[in-house]
Amino acid sequence: MRHPCPNHGPIVVRQSLAVKARRSTSMVRGVRRILFAAAILLIAAANANAQGMGSIFGKVTDSTGGVMPGVTVTVSGTALQQPLTAVTGATGTYQFPTVPIGTYSVSFELDGFKKAVRNGIIITTGFSAPVDQKMEVGNKTEEVTVSAAPPVVDTKKTNTGSTFTKDILENIPSARDPWQIINMTPGVQAGLNVGGSSSGQQVGLTSRGTGANVQWNLEGGSITDLSSNSSPSYFNFDSFEQIQVVNGGGDVSVQSSGLSINLVTKSGSNVFKGSAVTTFENDAMQGTNVTRELFNAGGNGFISGAPLKKIWVVSGEYGGPIKKNRLWFWAAGDRQDINAGVINFFDASAGDFCTTLIAAQKAGTLGGTVTYDKLNDVVKCLKTDTTIIKDLQWKFNYQLNSSNKFQYLFQSDNKYRNARGASATTAAEATFQQTSDMPKGVGYWGLPLPTHSVTHTFIATDKLVFNNMFTYVHGGFYLDYQDVPPQGNCAQNAYVTNATSNSAYTRDASCLWNIQARTNRTTGVTDRAPTSNYQTQRPSWEAKTDGTYFLTNTLGGDHSLKFGLGWRRNPIVSWSHYSGGARAHMQCVGNSSANCGGGVIASAGAAAGYVPFRAVLWRDQLRNSDWWSYNGYIQDAFSRGKIRINGGLRYDWQQSKHRGGCVPPNVLRPDILPSQCEDATQTDSITGKKIQAFGNFAPRVSMT
């Protein structure tokens, strides 16, 4: 075991306390119990719009403008497992409140009148398509195809954002990941992803000047990783039927302001169909923007550029009927292999020339080591930052009868990254291996990071629809050492609950687990080992239900009443072991890059080399907290002519709790940093105050 800086420089001691849960204000317990009971009774759910549904509505009249009750209206299209039918009421109106996204034909039939057909009605998530029709007197066997333009403007919409259909996703010239697609929404900004080189790492999203409130949904179920305000997984880009982005004016079912994203996957139908896609690019397909002038100006040693090495993506999806008009399936899978070079991140195994570059980098003399004519050789020395993502999905849809529909979606996401944290000042052994593999027993069918989504849609009447949903996400990932194999003396260690001794974690002394990271404050280079590993598990459960009731020609207009209840729980267990119990901070003699001496430790009185500056001692860190919430809302969407008014009230209640745990003592100085345990409690150990619940009423009003 290497001990940091004996007899030299100050020692900085940093304790690690479990992170405390959030603090808030209290509420009446009865409200919480009522909401919870109601949520259990109503199963769980998501609203129809969120699940990739839209609606078709309208009025049927005769040639004089008189309303026509009793007209049979039929909606048909390949996205439907079977056609939808309705009959106009006394006011001549009809409503299809849950129409899956797709392209449809709408037909109108009544004895004594010609059959009328409207083609090309396009439905996107949340889109309400008005399709009015005038009937002509004639034989029912005569058919009139109406050539009027399909509706493209949602007159009932009050929010802002964008909807990206399958056709757009397939043809738009962009990096193939949701983050770059979302970036095309007006008012939204995302980090750069040049040529797909960053598709293996999420980029930040900013909407209306803030990136602090991003809500991710899959098929309408909340999947947001509340610990990082991000998506808990990566996705097969070719699995999407549609991506909907709302960045303003969200209705009462949306928890808060900010950016709301809903990802809708494809589904099976009565027709067997599928697709396969592969894309490929490598370093032979790109140029370089490192000119001689830029190279010569890089006196600080940044000389290589960051070229793409190889990006290869293979994906496929297929679906169809198991039993026509009753049961359907769909499945998809992909592999994304992203290999990017990192500026001055050199591979010691790539040859003697590359070893020379690494030595010069540690000595602070890289800028004068090579000339511009060696640029291609420098690029060949770059160690690849490789990300491999494997996604697997399957979905089943079941039509029990005309009133009850069920859907089950499974998704598994497995991400591996060989050198997370790679940079010009981070040696290969100081980077992380990132993996989605969880400890044995976590996951399903041997697949990591499972997501389960179950949806039930109940059409009680042509005016009343309920949508129920349960979503489970086993989020999390590991950032571990470069010497961690699947098995062996340096094999992966997971957090041991309530361990108060370092003997609970068995690693050989030569493992990076036991070697302190070393940072040179003169050159900025970190080597020997990462400062710590990081392991986190962030499961999420959500259950919610909502209903929509439609009223036409009532109180001066049409009404769409929406109401719902929901529950979500999101515990987090995150743990870090600090390598060797400390971090060694060094500097070159005189803190001058000219005196680094090739990165060797300087002897007493030497004019060049590394000398100690300080050591920082750490104890392992644990965050073990729980968070859960309840919500309820009601809203009326009123429309008359071109006027649309949404008014509603939402209530949210949240509670968090510190679940306690233990960490062992610092391996070097247990007398300074002994083992520490904290009990599960709702009291803040620093302030002594109780962590209170938070309840909030939020009115919502929007108008167009």
N, C-alpha and C positions, 0 to 999 in steps of 0.2 A: 504494500500500500504506500502511495506517495503522500507525504505530509507536507502541507503548504508552508513555505517560507519560515522555517524554524529560526528563531532569534533575530528576525528582521521585520521591521515595519509593524504597523498597528494591526491588531486583530479586531475585526468588526463582527459582532454577534447579532444575528437576526433570528428572531423566534418565528415559529410558524403556528399560528392559531387557526382553528377552523373558522371559516368565513361565516359571519352571522347572517341570519335571515333578515328580510326586509321589515321595516318598522312602519306602522300605519295606525289608523284610528279605528275605533270599535263600531259595532253595529248591533242591532237587535238579533239575538240568537234565533228567535222564532222565524224570522225571514229566511235565514239559512236553512232551517229544517224543512220549511215549506218548499223552498226551491229544490232541495235535494230529493224530497219525497216525490215531488212532481216529475223531476227528471228521471227517477227510477221507474215510475209508473208509465211514463211516455217512452221508455226504452233509451233513446239517445238520438242525436240527429244533426243534419245540416240542411240549409234551405235549398230549394230546387234550383234557383239560379246558380248557387255556388257549385252544384254538382255537375255543371255542364248542361244546364237546361235553359230553354227560353220558353216563349209562349206565342201562340197564335190566337187572335181574337178578331171579332168584327161584327158587322150587322148585315143582314140580308133583307133587301127590299125588292118590290116589283118595279115595273117601268114608270109608275106614277110616284114612286117614293114611299109607298105604304109598306109598313113592316110586315115580314112574312114569318110567322111561327111555323114549326113543324118541318122545316127544311133539314134534310140529313146532310151534315157536313163531314167529309172524310179527308183526313190528312194521311198521305202515304209517301214513303221515301226509303232509301236503302239503310238509313240510320235507325229505322224503326224495326223492332222485331216483328211487329204486326201493325196494320193500319189503326189509326185513332178515329173514332166516330163520335159525333155529338149531334144533338137536335136543337135547333133554335127555339128559344122560349117565346113567351107572349110578346116580348118587345122586339123579336127578330134577331136577338143577339146570341152569340155563342162564344165559348172560351175553351181553349186547350192550354191549361196552365203548365203542363210539364212535357215539353217537346224537346227531345235530345238535339244537340247541335248537329246540323246537317242541312241538306237541300231537299225541299219538299214540293209536292203538288197538293193543292186543296181543291176538292170537288164539291159541288152543291147540287142536290137532287130533291125534286118534289113532283108528284104526279101533276100533270097539266102544264109543266114547265120544262124547257130544255135544260139538259144537264150542263152546268158551267164548270170549267176547269181553269184554275190558276196555277201555272208552273213557275219553277225557279224561285220559290220562297226560301230564302236563306236565313237560318236561325243560328245565332252565336250565343255564347253564355250570357244570360241575363237580358237578351234582346226580346222585346215584345213587338211582334209583327202585326200591324193592323191590316186585315184582308177583308174589305167590304165587297159585297157583290150584288148586282142587280140581275134579277131573273127575267128571262124572256118567256112569254107564253108559247107553248109548242109541245111536241111529243117528247116524252121523257127519254126516248131512245136517241133523240137528236142531241148531239154534243157540241157545245160552243167552247172553243179554247180562247180564253181571254188573253190578249197580248199586252195588257197593261204592265208597266215596269214594276218589278217587285219592290216592296218597301225596303229602303236602305237607311232611313232615319228612324230611330226609336223615339217616338213622341212621348213616351212615358219615362224616359231616362232623365235622371237629375244628377248623376255622378259624372266625373271626368276620368279619362284613362284611355286604354286601347285594348282591343281584342285581336289576337293573332291567330288566324285560322290555319288549318293544316296546309292549305295551298301556299300561304305566305311563308310558313315555316320551311316548306320544302324548297322554295325558290329564292328566298331572300339571300343576297350575298353577305353573309355574316358568319362569325364564329358560331359553331354549332353547340351552344349551351344557352340555358334560359336567361342567364344574367345579361348577355349581350342582346338578346331579343327584348328583354324588359327595358334595356337602355334606350330603345327606340320610342318609348312612350314619351310624349311631350311632358316636360317638367321633371324627368327622371335622368339621373346620371349614374354611370357605373364605371368601375375601373377598366383600364385598357386590357384587351386580350388580343395581342397581335398574332394573326395567323393561327389562332387556336392554341397558342403556347401556354396560356393560363387557364385552359378549360379544366385542368385538374385541381384548381384551387379557387374557391369562391372569391369573388371581388365584392367590394362594398357597394351598396345601393343608396343613393341620396335622392330624396323627393322633396321639392319645395324648400330646399335649404337644409334639410336634416336627414340624417341616416339612422336616427335613433329609434324609429318605429316602423319596422318592416314585418308584415304578417304573411307567412307562407301557408298555403292550403293545398292539399291534394284531394281532388274530387270533392272539394267542399269541406273536408275535415282539417282542423288546425294541426299543423306539424311543426310550427316554429320552434326552433331551439332557443328557449328563453335565456339560456346562459350566454349566448353569443349573438342573439337577434339575427339569426341566419337560418338557412335550410339545414336540416339534420342529415341530408344525404345528397348524392349526385344522381343524375338521371340519364336515361337513354333518350336522346333528343328525338329519335324517330318514333318514339312511343306516344308523342303528344298529338291529340286531336285538336287541342286549342290551348292557348295561354291567355288568361284574362288578367289585366292589370288595372286597378282602380287607385288613383292618387288624389282624389278629392270628391267630396259629396257622397261618401259612402252611407248607405242606409243604416237603420238601427241594428241590423244583425252584425255589422262590423264593429269590433270592440272599441276601436279608437281611431283617431286620425292617423295619417301617414300613408304608407304604401301597402296595399293589399293585393296579393298575388294568388291566383288560383290556377293550378295545373290540372288539365283534364286529359286523361289517357284515352286511347282508342278502345273500341268495344267490338265484340263479335256481332254478326247479323245472320240473316238467313242465307247469305252468300259467302262461300269460302273465298277469302282473299288475304293477301299479305304483301310484304315488300322486303327487300334486302338492299342494304346500302353499304358501300365501303369507300373510304377516302384515304388518300395517302399523300404525304409530302415528306421530303428530306432535304438535306443540306445542298443537294445538287440543284434544287429548285429555287434557290434564293441567292441574292447578292450580298454584298457587305457595304455598310456605310462608314466603315473605319478607314478614313483617308490617311495619307501620309502626314498631313498637318495635324489631324486629331491624334494620331499615334505619337508623333513627336511631342505634342502638348501633354501627353499623359505621363508626365514626370513622376506622378504619384504611383505609377505602376498599373493603371487601368488600361490595358493594352489589347484585350482580346475581342471585345464585343460580346454579344450573347446570342449566338446563332441557334436556330432550330436544328436539332440532329435528325429527328424522325417523329412524325405523327401518323399513326395508323389507327383507323376506327373501322370496326366491323359491327353491323347491327342487323337484326331481322325481327319481323313481327308477322303473326299469322292468326287468323280467327275465323270462326264460322259457327254453324249450328251443331249442337249435339242432338237436339230434337227441335225441328223447325217450329216456330211460333211458340216455343216453350222455354228452351234452355240453350244458351250460347256460351262459347268460350273465346278467349283471346289470350295470347302469350307473346312475350317479347324478351329479347336478350341482346346485350351488346358488350363489346370490349373496347375500351379506349386506351391506347398506348401512346403516351405523350412524353417525348424525350427532348429536353431543352438544355442547351448549354448555359452556363452561368459565368459571368465575367470573372476571369482569373481564379476559377474554382478548378484546380488542376488535379489530374489523376496520377498518383505516384506509380501506378502499375503500367502506365502507357509508354515507358521508356526513359532512358537516361536524360534526354533533353528535358522531359517534363519534371524529372526529379531535380534538375538544376533550377528550374523555374520555382519550384516549391521552396528550395533552400534560399533562393534570392528573395522570395516573398517574405519569409520569416526574418531575413536579415535586413529588410527594408530597402533593398537595392534593386528591386525588380525593374524599375523604370529604365535603368541603363544596361540591362542584361542582354536584350535582343534588339535587333533593328527591324525596320518595317518589312524588309524582304522575307523575314521569318514569320510573318503574320499567319500564314496558313498552317505552319508547324505549331504555332501557339494554339490555334483553334483546335487542332487535332489532340492537344493535350487536355482539353477541357473535359472534366468528369461530367457525365450526364445526370441532370436532375430528372429522374424518371418517375412518372405517375401512371399507374395502371388502375383503371376503374372497370369493374365488372358489375353490370346490372341485370337483374332477372325479375320479370313481372308476369303475373297471370291474373286473369279476371274472369269471373263467371257472372252471367246475368240470367235471372229466372223470372218468368212471368207466370205467377200462380193463377191469376185470373185478371179480368179487366181492371180490377181495383187495387191489386197488390203486386208490386215489383220488388225484387231483391237483387242486390249486387254485392259481390265479394271481390276485393282487390288485394293481392299480395305483392310486395316489392322487397327485394333484397339488394343492398348496395354494399359493395366491397371495394374499398380504396386502399391501394398500397403506394407509398412514396418512399423512394430509397434514400433521399437526402434532403428532407425538409429543413429549412434554415440555411441552405447552402448560399455562400456569398464569397466575395473576394477576400474577406477577412475571417472566414470560418473554415477551418480545416475539415476534411472529410470525416474524421473520427469524432468531431464535435457536432455533427449534424444528427438528425433523428431519422429512424425508420418509422414511418407512419403506417398504421394498419387499422382496419376495422374489425379484425378478429377479436372476439370477446373471450373471456375465460370459458373453459369447458362447462357446458350446461346452459349457457346463455345463447339464445338463438333458436332457430327451428330448422329441422332437417339438415343440420350442418351448414346453414346459410347465415352469414353475419347481418347485423343491423336490419332485422325484419320490420316491415310495416304492414299492418293489417287494417283494412277498411271495410266495414260492413254497413250497407245502406238499405233501408226499407222505405219505399214510397207507397203511401196509402191514399188512393183517390176515393174519398168518402162519397162525394157527389161531384157534379160538374162545377160546383161552386166552392167546394171545400177539399183541400189537399193537405196531407201531413207528410213530412219527411223526417225520418229518424236515422241517426248515424252514430256509429262507434268507431273510433280511430285509435290504434295503438302504434307507437313508434319506439323502437329500442335504439335511441340515439347514443352516440359516444364514439370514441376513438382512442388509440394508444400512440404516444410518441415515445419510442424506446431507443435503446442504444444500438450502435452499429454492430456490436458483437453478439446480439441476441439471435440465436438460431431457434428453430422449432424445438430442439432439445439439446441437452448438454449442460456443462457447468455454468454457462452464462445465459441459460434459458430465462425466458420472461418471468418476472415475478409480478403477481397482482397484489393489490392491497390486502393485507391480512387484518381482518376486523379485530379491533381491541388489542393488537400486538403491542407490548411495552418493551420488547427486547429485540435487538438487531439480529438475534439468532433465528428469528422467524423468517428472515430473508436470507437464503443461502446462495451466495455467489463466491466464486474463487477470487482470491486477492488480485489476480491479474485482469479481472473483468472490469470494463469501464464503469460499472456500478460502483466500484471502490476507488476510482481514480479521479482526483480533483481536476476540474476544468482549469485551464491556465489562460489568462488574458494579458496581453502585452499592451500597456497603456500608451506606449510610444508608437507602435505600428497598428494597434487596434486588432491584431490577430488573436483569435481564440483557438486553442488546440487541446490535445490530450483527451478530452471528453466533453460532452455537453454539460452545462451547469446542473441540469436535472433531467429526469424523465417526466412524463406527464400522462396520466391515465384518467379517463373520465367516462362515466356512464350517466346518460341523461334520458331515461325512459319517459314517455308521455302517454297519458290516457285521456281521451276526451269522449264525452257522451253528450249529445244534444238533440233536441227535437224542435221543430217549428211547424206551424200551420199557416195556411193562407186561405182566406175566405173572400170570395168575389161577390160584389153587389153591383148591379147595373141599374142605371136610371133611378137612383135613390138619393134623396136629399140634394137634388140639383146636379148630379153627375154620377160617375162610376167610382167605385171604391175597391181597393185591394187591401184588406186587413191582414197584417202579418203579426204573428205572436210566437214566442219561443222561449225555451229554457235550456240551460247548458251547465255542464260541469267539466272541469279539467284538473288534472294533477300532474305535476312535473318535478319529481325529486331529482337531486343531483348529488353524485358522489365523485369527487375529483381528488386525486392524490399525486403528489410529486415527491420523489426521493432525490435529495441533493447528492450528486456524485462524490463519493469519498467524504461527505460531510462538510465540504468547504469549497471555496473557489480561490485560487491563487492569482493575485494580481502582480504582474512583473513589469519592469521597464528596462529599456536599454540603458547602459551606463550614461549618466548625465541626461537621461531622457532625450537622447539624440538618436535619430535613425541611422546616423553615420557610425554609431558605436554599438550596433546590435550583435556583432561578432558571430554572424551565421546562426544565431538562435541558440547558442550553447550557454549554459550557466557560467557566469563570470566567477573566477576565483578571487580571493581577497586582493584588492588593489589593482585588479586588471583594468585595462583601458577600454575593453569592449566585451560585450556579452550581456546576458540577462541578469538582472539583480532583483531581489524581492522588493516589493512596494508595500503590499498589505495582504492580509488574508481575511476572508469573510466566512464565518462559520454559520451553518444552517442546520435547522432541524427539519425533518420531513414535514410537508404541508398537507393538510386534509381539509376538504370542504365537504360537509355532509349535511345537506339541508333538504327540506321538503316545502313544497308550495302547492296550494290548491285554490280553486276559485269556483264560484257559482255565478250565474247570470240569468237575467230574464228581461224580456223586452216586448213592446207592443207598438205597432205603427199602422197608420192609415195613409195609403197613397191615393189621393183624390185627383181625378182628371175630368176635365170638361172642355171640349174643344181642344184648343192648343195649350190650355193651362194644366200644369201638373204641380201638385203640392204634396210633399212628403212631410208628415209630422209624426214624431214618435218619442218614446221615453224608454231608456235603458237603465238597468240597475246591475252593477258589478260588485261582488264581494270577494275579497282575497285574504288569504291567511298563509303565513309561512312559519317554519319551525326549524330550529337547529337540532339535528338528530344525534349529535355527539360522536365520540370515537376516541381512539388513542393513536399516538405516534411514538416510536421508540426514541431513545436519547441520541444526541449527536455522537457519532462513533469516535470522534477525536477528543472532545471535551464534554463527557457526560456530566461533569460537575457543574458546568456552566449551563448546558442545555440538556437537562434530564428528560426522561420520558414524560409525556403529558397526556392526560385524559380529560375529556369534558363530557358531562352528562347531557342526555337529550333534554332540552328545555326550551321554553319560549321566553326566557329571560336573557337579555343581552349581558354577557359576562363583563363587559367593559363599563357600561353605564348602570347596570343593575335594573334597568327598566324592562318591563314586559313587552314583548313584541306583540303589538295589537293588530287586530284585523282591520281591514280597510274596506269601507263600503261607500259607493258613490252612485248618485242618480245623474244621468246625463241626457238632457233633452236633445232631440235632433229635428231640425227643420231645413228643408231645401225646396226650391221652387224653380220651375222653368216656364 
